[in-house]
Amino acid sequence: MDRNHTDNSSKYVHDMFSQYYTTNTDIPSPHRSVEKREFAFALFSGQVMLRHKCFDNQKELGVFLKEVIPSDAYYSCAYYTFPAEDMDRKGWLGADLIFDIDADHIPTTCGKVHDKWVCGSCGFVGKGIVPDECPICGGQKFDISTWLCEECLNSAKSEAIKLVDTLRGDFGFSEKEIQIFFSGHRGYHVHVESETIKTLDTIARREIVDYVSGFGLGMDSFDLNTKRSSKTRVRGGLRRADSGWSSRIAKGVHDLISEANQDRYAEIGLNKSTAKAMIQNKDMILKSWESIGPYPTIKRIGFETWRKLIKHCAESLSAKIDTVVTTDIHRLIRLPRTLHSKTGLKKVEFPISRLEDFDPLKSAVAFKNGAVTIFVSDVPKFRIGDKTFGPYHNQRIELPTAAALLLICKKRAKVAE
């Protein structure tokens, strides 16, 4: 497509963002201490990000958004004495605890279909999660093309549910201290605003990250009384009545044994004879939870079997988060109710009680009226609101504003002449 198409599309996106910030004057400031936060803005002009801005109140922030029309808007998780100064002169006072859950960091079957990356050095093409470095040349810069589908969004929601459960159940944070947001793209942000964690340093936050992500969990984590012999015996140390990870994994293994068949055990790495023994002795194993613990001595079921089951449950029950975000005490995070330049959707907050049934493709839609004719290159079937569109391949079509904006922002379409 020629340059005019590109220019027309960029102008269309800018005009729609301008319309949004002009008509929506209720963009919220952070819940606490707006005057102590740094704000930053990415601009449509492609200039360096505009940083070190500060505002005394929500009204000032709204006026600025209307005047500047950013492609993306952020604020700091940190509180500063002088937020408008350079980093070494800001005067750090503390920071909220921020968790970023993104489909980019979650292995999904759909990602291998619709997500692609290209090495910027050698041109090697891969699908799915972007590696730390190119497997061919070792390069670390990639051109990335992602998509957001129902499976991506549901997988991210599942991780958010696990995280919130851990924050409330294991750390004791109240519902008032936890804020949940759809990020506007492929995931969720969870903010914890509490005096308890405000002044924690990077090392302390790393320990929280390790806990919620189940880092290092294994047999030795639960003080198991194990005896290794030719008839491997494993006893004690993991109870459903316990608290924290011990309880979580005990329940996970219990539920797994209750439901698993031969194929499921094979996926975990058990051989046929061991899987058969697990299935044949299921009732006895489950009953043991009420007496000696989940490790009865059964032929073909030994220490290594339990290790694999515990490892599998630890991985499936841990929350998949972007660890760098949580440990960064100066982190910038997207401003609530602002638009995401990769989708045209908005970052929206919702209560914990709605997490299970929250529908981002309805609640995060910023434009409910209008339509535009676009030329679509290649997109799979997708949904916006209650309507489903596509798949499309090299075709001209008129779509509602929200659907068209999504495709343009994802660089899958251009405004037609």
Buried (B, 14 or more C-beta within 10 A) or exposed (E): EEEEBEEBBBEBBBEBBEBBBEEBEEBBBBEEBBEBBBBBBBBBEEEEEBBBBBBEEBEBBBEBBBEBBBBBBBBBBBBBEEBBBEEEEBEBBBBBBBBBBBBBBBEBEBBEBBBBBBBBBEEBEBEBBBEEBBEEEEBEEBEEBBBBBEBBBEBBBBBBBBBBBBBBEBBEBEEEBBBBBBBBBBBBBBBBBBEEBBEBEEEBBBEBBBBBBBEEBEBEBBEBEBEEEEEBBBBBBBBBEBEEBBBBBBBBBBEBBEEBEEEBBBEBBBEEEBBBBBBEBBEEBBEBBEEEBBBBBBEBBBBBBBBBBBBBBBEBBBBBBBBEBBBBBBBBBBBBBBBBBBBBBBBBBBEBEEBEEBBBBEBBBBBEEEEBEBBBBEBBEBBBBEEEBBEBEEEEBEBBBBBBBBBBBBEBBBBBE
